[in-house]
Amino acid sequence: MELGKRVGLIYIFNRNGEVLMYKRDESPKRIPEPGAWSIFGGVIDDRETPLGGMKRELKEELKIMNGRVSHVKYIGKMVKKSTNQKLYFFEGRTDASLTEISGESELKGRPIEYIPVEEIKRNVRKFEPSIRKFFLKNFP
């Protein structure tokens, strides 16, 4: 599997300050960090801006993007040294409950939860390493 050179990722917070996350597929051949919890996003095409690519990916994965994710803003970038990927991070807000969130075919059957920031920061093995590292650095 070839990884994209640029990836847009978004932290979606609910009104309680918890982060919307999903559990990655368990198959080690399909994706990096199988079975880890992660945030939403995906590969940015060369012709897209980081924000445009992140919004497109989010629309593909979740049906709540249209009008349900607000206050989207750029919060930073990092390079994942192991793959040389550029990761662009965004933040957004939603008032959607878990029962209102409906995954597209990519996410059907995968767990989706709101998780407190403190749990992300303290649990070493449960979360994707680059996501946890970003939270430790940017949410002291």
Secondary structure, 3 states (H helix, E strand, C coil): CCCCCEEEEEEEECCCCEEEEEECCCCCCCCCCCCCEECEEEECCCCCCHHHHHHHHHHHHECCHHHHEEEEEEEEEEEECCCCEEEEEEEEEECCCHHHCCECCCCCCCCEEEEEHHHHHHCCCCECHHHHHHHHHHCC
